[in-house]
Amino acid sequence: MSESKKARTALRSPLTWLVIALALGGAAWWWSGTQKVAPKGPPAGASSGTPVKVEAARLQDLDIYLRGLGTVTALNTVTVRSRVQGELIEVLFKEGEQVKAGTLLALIDPRPYEVALNQAIGIQQQNVAQYENAKRDLQRYQTLRKQDSIAPQLLDTQAALVRKFEGQIKSDQAAVDNARLQLSYTRITAPISGKLGLRRVDAGNLVNANDPLGMVVITETQPISVVFTLPENDLPAVRQPMLAGQKLEVDAYDRADTRRLAQGTLISIDNQIDITTGTVKLKAEFKNDDDALFPNQFVNVRMKVRTIKNALTIPAGAIQQGNRGAFVYVVTEEGTAAVRTVKIGDRTAESLVILEGLKEGDRVVLEGTDRLREGAKVRIIDPSRAPRPDAQPVRAQPRSGAPGSVRP
């Protein structure tokens, strides 16, 4: 068979036509896929330009705060100790409870001190009896002396004896009072109002007078104080309102500086500056009705020193620094970025006052400034739709029924 006949026979074979059909189908599929890849650039309907987040400059009353680090300090702290020696027969307090001044806390066995009191009273009564007898004898001697029946020396001796017993009675009264005082010390009471700590001795133990450890510690926590420091440069801003009789508000925040624990007022400023740190100590007082502040707790302090009325403010994050000083990017009416040099006044953690360079309503750029230049086209985005920094890049893929669409 000739070569031409063999070729015609191969073309008539079904397997050959199947291979040709599969090749043509694959080429058509590849061609359609390349035509449906999403074009580069923003999707249809989206405006071009650098995406930015903006906020308008506005007039408002701005509170100026000074910040410092402080430690909570109890106004009074007392270690309750026994003033006499004896057996502790009863403990009447619960650990951690609030007590008032004069509250009975514990009892020491009073019997030895009752005996000592009775003994002092008995000696006093004996001397009182002798004193009264000596006084009666003195009256008799005075009568006899008027009748010239006794010698003057006898009258003088009896008068001296009476004065001796008078001094003895005063000494006996002091001994009785001391014995009664020692007996009162067997009833241990709270010297101040405050919160009790942990009990350091149990009933049945022998306690000694003025034991260094004591029985319990009482701290006055309502009210309570916070001692904090400020740089010496901030001292004039604090002294001026205080000298004018104004009470400065002080807020105490937790260690993370996110939750306000209590609000109080400044009560005093230290009389000298610490030369090693260049700071000055201040003390604020808080009612602390809910026990939010605890002695020796670390807190962040914010103190409002004044309020600026109708201040032109912008967010602190909008400020940029350059060769000409502070500046901001402003979005113009044409949708482009413009550089404005500004003069900054007072500031807080979130906002700052603009003295020159802006007017109310100017839209300053908060996010996206790293890609901006003078005159660059910008696109204002919704903060809720702002792309996340960790977002993955969008990958264009063909999608059936929607030529040129983008699937994330």
C-alpha positions in Angstrom: 0.0 0.0 0.0 1.3 3.4 -1.0 2.1 6.1 1.5 -0.9 8.3 0.4 -3.3 5.5 0.9 -1.9 4.9 4.4 -2.4 8.6 5.3 -6.0 8.6 4.1 -6.7 5.4 6.1 -5.2 7.0 9.3 -7.4 10.2 8.8 -10.5 8.0 8.7 -9.6 6.4 12.0 -12.0 7.5 15.0 -9.0 7.6 17.4 -7.3 10.2 15.2 -10.4 12.4 15.2 -10.8 12.1 19.0 -7.2 13.3 19.5 -7.8 16.3 17.2 -11.0 17.3 18.9 -9.4 17.2 22.4 -6.5 19.4 21.2 -8.9 22.0 19.7 -11.0 22.0 22.8 -8.0 22.6 25.1 -6.7 25.4 22.9 -10.2 27.1 23.0 -10.3 26.8 26.8 -6.9 28.3 27.2 -7.8 31.2 25.0 -11.0 32.0 26.8 -9.2 31.9 30.2 -6.6 34.4 29.1 -9.2 36.8 27.9 -11.1 36.7 31.2 -8.2 37.6 33.6 -9.1 40.7 35.6 -7.4 43.8 34.3 -4.9 45.6 36.5 -6.0 48.7 38.5 -9.1 49.5 40.6 -12.3 47.7 39.9 -15.1 49.2 37.9 -16.8 52.1 39.7 -13.9 52.8 42.0 -12.1 56.2 41.9 -8.4 56.3 41.4 -6.0 57.8 43.9 -4.2 57.0 47.2 -6.6 55.8 49.8 -6.5 57.9 53.0 -8.5 58.3 56.2 -9.3 61.9 57.2 -10.9 63.9 60.0 -12.0 67.5 60.0 -10.5 70.1 62.3 -13.1 71.4 64.7 -13.7 73.9 67.5 -14.2 72.5 71.0 -13.5 73.0 74.7 -10.3 71.0 75.3 -9.3 69.9 78.9 -5.6 70.0 79.5 -4.3 67.1 81.7 -0.9 66.5 83.4 0.1 62.8 83.7 2.2 61.2 86.3 2.9 57.9 88.1 1.7 57.4 91.7 1.4 55.1 94.6 -1.7 54.6 96.7 -1.0 55.5 100.4 -3.3 55.1 103.4 -3.9 58.3 105.3 -3.2 56.4 108.6 -1.8 53.0 109.3 -1.7 51.6 112.9 -0.3 48.3 114.2 -2.5 47.2 117.1 -0.4 46.0 120.0 -1.2 44.9 123.5 0.0 47.4 126.2 -0.1 44.7 129.0 1.1 41.2 129.3 -1.4 38.3 129.6 -3.3 35.5 128.0 -5.4 36.4 125.0 -8.8 34.9 125.8 -10.9 36.2 122.9 -10.5 37.7 119.4 -13.6 39.7 118.4 -12.8 40.9 114.9 -12.8 39.3 111.4 -10.0 39.7 109.0 -10.6 42.3 106.3 -13.6 44.0 107.8 -14.1 47.7 108.3 -14.1 48.9 111.9 -14.8 52.2 113.6 -12.6 53.9 116.1 -13.2 52.4 119.6 -14.5 49.0 118.3 -13.6 46.2 120.7 -11.1 43.9 119.0 -9.8 41.5 121.6 -9.8 40.7 125.3 -6.9 39.8 127.6 -7.4 37.9 130.9 -8.2 40.7 133.3 -8.0 38.8 136.6 -4.4 39.7 137.5 -5.2 43.4 136.9 -8.4 43.2 138.9 -6.4 41.8 141.8 -3.9 44.6 141.5 -6.7 47.2 141.5 -8.3 45.8 144.6 -5.0 45.8 146.3 -4.4 49.5 145.5 -7.9 50.4 146.6 -7.3 48.6 150.0 -4.1 50.4 150.7 -5.8 53.7 149.8 -8.7 53.0 152.3 -6.2 52.2 155.1 -4.4 55.5 154.6 -7.7 57.4 154.3 -8.7 56.0 157.7 -5.4 57.0 159.3 -5.7 60.5 157.7 -9.2 61.0 159.1 -8.0 60.0 162.6 -5.0 62.3 162.3 -7.3 65.2 161.3 -9.5 64.6 164.4 -6.5 64.5 166.7 -5.3 67.8 165.1 -8.6 69.4 165.9 -8.3 68.3 169.6 -4.8 69.6 169.8 -5.8 72.9 168.4 -8.5 73.2 171.1 -6.1 72.2 173.8 -3.5 74.6 172.5 -6.0 77.5 172.8 -6.5 76.5 176.4 -2.7 76.5 176.8 -2.9 72.8 177.9 -0.3 71.4 175.5 3.1 72.4 174.2 3.3 74.0 170.7 5.6 71.3 169.5 2.9 68.7 169.9 0.5 70.7 167.8 3.1 71.2 165.0 3.9 67.4 165.0 0.3 66.5 164.6 -0.2 69.0 161.8 2.8 67.5 160.0 1.3 64.1 160.4 -1.9 65.2 158.8 0.0 66.7 155.8 1.9 63.4 155.4 -1.3 61.4 155.2 -2.7 63.9 152.7 0.3 63.2 150.4 0.0 59.5 151.0 -3.7 59.6 149.9 -2.8 61.4 146.7 -0.1 58.7 146.0 -2.6 56.0 146.8 -5.1 57.6 144.4 -2.5 57.6 141.6 -1.8 53.9 142.3 -5.5 53.1 142.1 -5.8 55.1 138.8 -2.8 53.3 137.3 -4.2 49.9 138.3 -7.5 50.8 136.8 -5.7 52.0 133.6 -3.8 48.7 133.3 -7.1 46.9 133.7 -8.6 48.9 130.8 -5.7 47.8 128.6 -7.0 44.3 128.8 -9.8 45.5 126.4 -8.0 46.1 123.1 -10.0 48.6 120.9 -9.4 50.1 117.4 -7.5 53.4 117.7 -8.7 54.6 114.3 -11.4 53.7 111.7 -10.2 51.6 108.9 -9.8 48.2 107.3 -8.3 45.3 109.3 -5.5 43.1 107.9 -4.7 39.5 108.7 -4.8 38.4 112.3 -1.2 37.8 113.7 -2.1 36.0 117.0 -4.8 33.6 118.1 -6.8 33.3 121.3 -5.0 31.2 124.0 -1.6 32.7 123.3 0.4 34.7 125.8 0.9 38.2 124.5 3.6 40.6 125.6 3.4 44.4 126.0 4.3 46.3 122.8 5.1 43.2 120.8 6.8 44.4 117.5 4.6 42.1 115.3 1.4 43.3 117.0 -2.0 41.6 116.7 -3.4 43.2 113.5 -2.8 46.2 111.2 -5.5 48.8 110.6 -5.3 51.0 107.4 -7.5 54.0 106.9 -8.8 53.5 103.3 -11.8 55.8 103.3 -10.6 58.3 102.4 -7.3 57.4 100.9 -4.5 59.3 99.2 -2.3 58.9 96.2 1.3 60.3 96.1 2.5 61.0 92.6 5.3 62.9 90.8 5.3 65.5 88.0 8.2 67.2 86.2 9.3 70.5 87.7 8.4 72.2 84.4 4.7 71.4 85.1 4.8 73.0 88.6 3.7 76.5 87.6 0.6 75.0 85.8 -0.4 73.4 89.1 0.5 76.2 91.6 -1.3 79.0 89.8 -4.8 77.5 90.1 -4.1 76.3 93.7 -3.0 79.7 94.8 -6.2 81.1 93.3 -8.2 78.7 95.5 -9.2 76.3 92.8 -9.5 72.6 93.5 -7.8 70.5 90.8 -9.5 67.2 89.8 -7.3 64.1 89.8 -8.2 60.8 88.2 -6.5 57.5 89.1 -6.2 54.9 86.4 -5.1 51.3 86.6 -1.6 50.0 85.6 -2.6 49.6 82.0 -3.9 53.2 82.0 -7.2 52.2 80.4 -9.7 52.0 83.3 -10.4 54.9 85.7 -10.5 53.6 89.3 -11.4 56.7 91.2 -11.7 60.5 91.1 -10.4 62.9 93.7 -8.8 66.3 94.3 -5.3 67.6 94.8 -4.7 68.5 98.5 -1.0 69.4 98.7 2.4 69.9 97.0 5.7 69.0 98.4 7.9 71.9 99.6 10.9 71.0 97.5 12.0 69.5 94.2 13.9 66.3 94.0 17.2 67.3 92.5 18.1 63.8 91.5 15.0 63.3 89.3 13.9 66.9 88.6 10.4 66.0 89.8 8.1 67.2 92.6 5.7 65.1 94.7 2.0 65.8 95.0 -0.7 64.3 97.1 -4.3 63.8 96.1 -7.2 62.5 98.2 -10.0 60.1 97.1 -13.2 59.1 98.9 -12.7 55.5 97.8 -16.2 54.4 98.9 -16.0 51.3 96.7 -12.4 50.4 97.8 -11.2 50.6 94.2 -7.8 51.9 95.5 -5.7 49.7 97.6 -2.7 50.7 99.8 0.7 50.5 97.9 -1.1 50.0 94.6 0.6 51.5 91.5 -1.7 53.9 89.5 -1.5 56.3 86.6 -2.6 59.8 87.5 -4.2 62.4 85.2 -4.8 65.8 86.7 -6.9 68.5 84.8 -5.2 71.9 85.2 -7.3 74.0 82.9 -9.8 74.0 80.0 -9.2 75.9 76.7 -12.4 77.3 75.3 -13.2 77.1 71.6 -9.9 75.5 70.7 -9.2 74.4 67.1 -8.2 70.8 67.5 -7.1 67.9 65.3 -6.1 64.3 66.2 -2.5 64.0 67.4 -1.8 61.3 64.8 -2.2 63.8 61.9 0.9 65.8 62.7 4.0 65.1 60.6 7.6 66.5 61.2 9.8 67.9 58.4 12.6 70.3 57.7 10.2 73.2 58.1 8.8 71.9 61.4 5.3 70.4 62.0 2.9 70.0 59.1 -0.2 68.2 58.0 -1.7 66.9 54.8 -5.0 68.5 53.9 -7.5 67.1 51.4 -8.6 69.9 49.1 -12.0 70.3 47.4 -10.4 68.9 44.2 -9.5 65.7 46.0 -5.8 66.3 46.1 -3.3 66.4 49.0 -1.9 69.7 50.1 0.9 70.4 52.7 0.1 72.9 55.4 2.7 74.1 57.9 1.0 74.5 61.3 1.9 76.0 64.7 1.0 73.6 67.6 -0.3 74.8 71.0 -1.3 72.6 74.0 -1.9 69.0 73.5 -3.4 65.9 75.1 -2.8 62.2 74.4 -5.5 62.2 71.7 -5.8 65.8 70.4 -3.7 68.9 70.0 -4.5 72.6 69.5 -3.6 74.3 66.2 -2.7 78.0 66.6 -1.9 78.7 62.9 -2.2 77.0 59.6 -5.7 75.5 59.6 -9.3 76.6 59.9 -12.4 74.9 61.1 -13.6 72.2 58.7 -10.2 71.5 57.0 -9.9 67.7 56.4 -6.5 66.5 57.7 -5.1 63.1 56.7 -4.8 60.5 59.6 -3.8 57.4 57.7 -2.0 56.9 54.4 0.5 59.9 54.7 3.5 57.7 53.9 2.4 57.5 50.2 1.3 61.1 49.8 3.0 64.0 48.0 2.0 67.6 47.3 -0.8 67.6 44.7 -1.3 63.8 44.8 -4.7 62.5 44.0 -6.4 60.9 47.1 -9.4 58.8 47.7 -11.2 59.1 51.1 -12.1 55.7 52.5 -14.6 54.6 55.2 -12.7 53.7 58.4 -14.9 50.6 58.7 -13.7 49.5 55.2 -10.1 50.4 55.6 -7.8 47.5 54.5 -6.1 45.6 57.2 -2.2 45.8 57.3 -2.1 42.0 57.4 -4.5 41.5 54.5 -3.3 39.2 51.7 -2.9 40.6 48.2 -5.9 40.1 45.8 -5.3 37.4 43.2 -7.2 37.7 39.9 -8.8 34.5 38.6 -11.3 33.8 35.8 -14.9 33.2 36.9 -17.6 31.7 34.7 -20.4 34.1 33.7 -18.6 37.2 34.9 -15.8 38.2 32.5 -13.1 40.4 34.2 -14.5 39.8 37.8 -12.1 39.4 40.8 -12.4 36.6 43.3 -10.5 37.0 46.6 
